[in-house]
Amino acid sequence: MKFIKQLLVILFLMVLMNACKKENKTALEEVVAYECPMKCEGEKVYMHKGSCPVCKMDLTLKEEKVLQVADTSFSETSIFNLISVWKTEENKSIHLKDLKGKTLVMVMIYTSCKAACPRLVADMRNIAAKIPEKYTDEVQYVLVSIDPKNDTPERLKEFAKENYMDGDQWTFLQGNEDSVREFANVLAVKYKQISPLDFSHSNIISVFNLKGELIHQQEGLGVDNKATIASILDTVGDK
């Protein structure tokens, strides 16, 4: 009898797990975006119907619809829960969750910056230079533009080459105004446009673990990065 009860319990748990898996697979969220037919604001998209604030024409439905499968493997604090679409310097469309599986070192910059951003870029290169070569494929360095209007994929590609950051371990991202603002809020990065080609902004480099969870932030320019290096090595198994 005891064996039969144990067997029934095991069978019940198996049925329950299969039911949960099936429910997760069918939990889909449809994300619909609208855009100005005249591209008045470049690639900016809107989440609701309406008219363009510039030319007043009715917004049109984008051809691309994103279907995202609910993924319960991400914690509530993971950036992989964000469903925004980004363009890389190679002009490829990705979601942040496409970067999962690697330690992420991320910073927000803009390519026309002449003051802080060059220092942030140098800090990113300095961090990368201190990571042992055996971990090269386990760390991804991501630079997110806060100026999506001017920092097109083509411009980001040029910037990557100009700054010797054109290798596979480097990724540059262009979003739209909404997705950039949302991501900046996640990182506690503050920025404000003060002229057509100039922004004031926070100087923060953030480290995320393989699950997209924030584990460390380095604030300032040219600061001691020992703690940053240690947090990166912790995620790849080195001490």
C-alpha positions as CSV (number, residue, x, y, z in Angstrom):
1,M,0.0,0.0,0.0
2,K,2.8,2.4,0.9
3,F,4.5,1.8,-2.5
4,I,1.2,2.4,-4.3
5,K,0.6,5.7,-2.4
6,Q,4.1,6.8,-3.3
7,L,3.5,5.9,-7.0
8,L,0.3,7.9,-7.0
9,V,2.0,10.9,-5.6
10,I,4.7,10.8,-8.2
11,L,2.2,10.4,-11.0
12,F,0.2,13.4,-9.6
13,L,3.3,15.6,-9.5
14,M,4.2,14.6,-13.1
15,V,0.7,15.5,-14.3
16,L,0.9,18.8,-12.5
17,M,4.3,19.7,-13.9
18,N,3.2,18.9,-17.4
19,A,0.1,21.0,-17.0
20,C,2.2,24.0,-15.8
21,K,4.6,23.6,-18.8
22,K,1.6,23.5,-21.2
23,E,0.1,26.6,-19.6
24,N,3.4,28.5,-19.8
25,K,3.8,27.6,-23.5
26,T,0.4,29.0,-24.4
27,A,0.8,32.2,-22.4
28,L,1.4,34.6,-25.2
29,E,1.4,38.4,-25.1
30,E,0.9,40.3,-28.4
31,V,2.7,43.6,-28.6
32,V,1.3,46.0,-31.3
33,A,3.2,49.1,-32.3
34,Y,2.2,52.1,-34.4
35,E,4.4,54.5,-36.3
36,C,4.1,57.7,-38.3
37,P,3.8,57.0,-42.1
38,M,6.1,59.9,-42.8
39,K,8.7,58.8,-40.3
40,C,8.7,62.4,-38.8
41,E,10.5,61.1,-35.7
42,G,12.6,58.4,-37.3
43,E,11.9,54.9,-36.0
44,K,9.9,56.1,-32.9
45,V,6.9,53.8,-32.3
46,Y,3.8,54.3,-30.2
47,M,1.8,51.7,-28.2
48,H,-1.6,53.1,-29.0
49,K,-3.5,54.4,-32.0
50,G,-3.5,58.2,-32.6
51,S,-1.9,60.8,-34.7
52,C,1.7,61.9,-35.2
53,P,2.5,64.9,-32.9
54,V,4.5,66.5,-35.8
55,C,2.6,66.0,-39.0
56,K,-0.8,65.1,-37.4
57,M,-1.3,62.1,-39.8
58,D,-2.9,59.0,-38.4
59,L,-0.4,56.5,-37.0
60,T,-0.2,53.2,-39.0
61,L,0.2,49.7,-37.7
62,K,3.8,48.4,-38.0
63,E,4.0,45.2,-40.0
64,E,6.0,43.5,-37.3
65,K,4.1,42.0,-34.4
66,V,6.1,40.6,-31.5
67,L,4.8,37.5,-29.8
68,Q,6.6,36.8,-26.6
69,V,6.2,33.5,-24.8
70,A,5.9,33.9,-21.0
71,D,9.2,32.8,-19.5
72,T,9.1,32.1,-15.8
73,S,12.8,31.4,-15.6
74,F,13.5,35.2,-15.2
75,S,13.1,36.8,-11.9
76,E,11.0,40.0,-11.4
77,T,14.2,42.1,-11.4
78,S,15.7,40.7,-14.6
79,I,16.1,43.1,-17.6
80,F,15.2,40.1,-19.8
81,N,11.5,40.8,-18.9
82,L,11.6,44.0,-20.9
83,I,9.9,43.4,-24.3
84,S,11.3,46.4,-26.2
85,V,12.9,45.8,-29.6
86,W,16.4,47.2,-30.2
87,K,18.6,47.6,-33.3
88,T,22.3,46.5,-33.1
89,E,25.2,48.2,-34.9
90,E,24.8,45.4,-37.4
91,N,21.2,46.6,-38.0
92,K,19.7,43.4,-36.4
93,S,16.5,43.5,-34.3
94,I,16.9,41.9,-30.9
95,H,15.3,41.8,-27.5
96,L,17.4,42.1,-24.3
97,K,16.7,38.5,-23.5
98,D,18.7,37.5,-26.6
99,L,21.8,38.5,-24.6
100,K,21.1,36.0,-21.9
101,G,23.7,33.4,-21.0
102,K,26.6,35.9,-20.7
103,T,27.7,38.4,-18.0
104,L,26.6,41.8,-19.3
105,V,28.6,45.0,-18.7
106,M,26.4,47.9,-19.9
107,V,26.7,51.7,-20.2
108,M,24.6,54.4,-21.7
109,I,26.3,56.9,-24.0
110,Y,25.8,58.9,-27.2
111,T,28.3,59.1,-30.0
112,S,28.4,62.9,-30.5
113,C,29.4,63.4,-26.8
114,K,32.7,65.2,-26.5
115,A,33.1,65.2,-22.7
116,A,32.0,62.3,-20.4
117,C,31.3,59.6,-23.0
118,P,34.8,59.2,-24.3
119,R,35.9,58.6,-20.7
120,L,33.1,56.0,-20.2
121,V,34.1,54.3,-23.4
122,A,37.8,54.2,-22.2
123,D,36.6,52.8,-18.9
124,M,34.7,50.0,-20.7
125,R,37.8,49.2,-22.7
126,N,39.9,49.2,-19.5
127,I,37.5,46.8,-17.8
128,A,37.5,44.5,-20.8
129,A,41.3,44.5,-20.9
130,K,41.5,43.3,-17.2
131,I,39.2,40.2,-17.8
132,P,41.3,37.1,-18.5
133,E,41.2,36.0,-22.1
134,K,39.7,32.7,-21.3
135,Y,36.5,34.5,-20.3
136,T,36.3,36.6,-23.5
137,D,33.3,34.6,-24.8
138,E,31.5,34.7,-21.4
139,V,31.3,38.5,-21.1
140,Q,29.4,40.9,-23.4
141,Y,30.0,44.6,-23.3
142,V,26.9,46.6,-24.3
143,L,26.7,50.3,-25.1
144,V,23.2,51.7,-25.3
145,S,22.6,55.1,-27.0
146,I,20.6,57.7,-25.3
147,D,20.3,59.6,-28.6
148,P,18.4,57.1,-30.8
149,K,17.5,59.8,-33.4
150,N,21.1,60.4,-34.4
151,D,22.8,57.2,-33.3
152,T,21.5,55.0,-36.1
153,P,22.9,51.4,-36.6
154,E,25.2,52.8,-39.3
155,R,26.5,55.5,-37.0
156,L,27.0,53.0,-34.1
157,K,29.0,50.8,-36.4
158,E,31.3,53.6,-37.4
159,F,31.7,54.5,-33.7
160,A,32.5,50.9,-32.9
161,K,35.3,50.9,-35.5
162,E,36.6,54.3,-34.5
163,N,36.9,53.1,-30.9
164,Y,38.3,49.7,-31.5
165,M,35.2,48.0,-30.2
166,D,34.1,46.1,-33.3
167,G,34.7,42.6,-32.0
168,D,32.1,40.0,-31.2
169,Q,32.3,40.9,-27.4
170,W,31.0,44.4,-28.1
171,T,27.4,45.3,-28.9
172,F,25.8,48.7,-29.5
173,L,22.1,49.2,-29.2
174,Q,19.7,51.8,-30.7
175,G,16.1,51.8,-29.3
176,N,13.4,54.4,-29.5
177,E,12.7,57.2,-27.0
178,D,10.4,55.1,-24.9
179,S,12.6,52.0,-24.7
180,V,15.7,54.1,-23.9
181,R,13.8,56.0,-21.2
182,E,12.5,52.8,-19.7
183,F,15.9,51.2,-19.7
184,A,17.5,54.3,-18.2
185,N,15.0,54.1,-15.3
186,V,16.0,50.5,-14.7
187,L,19.6,51.5,-14.4
188,A,18.9,54.7,-12.4
189,V,20.6,56.6,-15.2
190,K,19.4,60.2,-15.6
191,Y,19.7,62.1,-18.8
192,K,18.4,65.2,-20.4
193,Q,18.8,66.7,-23.8
194,I,20.2,70.2,-23.5
195,S,20.7,70.9,-27.2
196,P,20.1,69.1,-30.5
197,L,23.3,67.1,-30.2
198,D,24.1,67.4,-26.5
199,F,22.8,65.6,-23.4
200,S,23.6,65.8,-19.7
201,H,23.6,62.3,-18.2
202,S,24.8,60.0,-15.4
203,N,28.1,58.2,-15.7
204,I,27.3,54.6,-14.6
205,I,28.6,51.3,-15.8
206,S,26.4,48.3,-14.7
207,V,27.1,44.6,-14.4
208,F,24.4,42.0,-14.9
209,N,24.6,38.3,-14.2
210,L,23.6,35.5,-16.6
211,K,19.9,35.9,-15.6
212,G,19.9,39.6,-16.4
213,E,19.9,40.7,-12.7
214,L,21.8,43.8,-11.7
215,I,24.7,42.9,-9.4
216,H,27.0,45.9,-9.4
217,Q,27.3,49.5,-10.6
218,Q,30.3,51.7,-11.0
219,E,29.7,55.4,-10.9
220,G,32.0,58.1,-12.0
221,L,34.7,58.6,-14.6
222,G,38.1,56.9,-14.4
223,V,37.3,55.4,-11.0
224,D,39.0,52.4,-9.4
225,N,37.3,49.4,-11.2
226,K,38.5,46.6,-8.9
227,A,35.0,46.0,-7.5
228,T,33.6,45.9,-11.0
229,I,36.2,43.4,-12.2
230,A,35.5,41.3,-9.1
231,S,31.8,41.3,-9.7
232,I,32.3,40.2,-13.4
233,L,34.7,37.4,-12.4
234,D,32.3,36.2,-9.7
235,T,29.6,35.5,-12.4
236,V,32.0,33.6,-14.6
237,G,33.3,31.4,-11.8
238,D,36.6,33.1,-11.0
239,K,37.5,34.6,-7.6
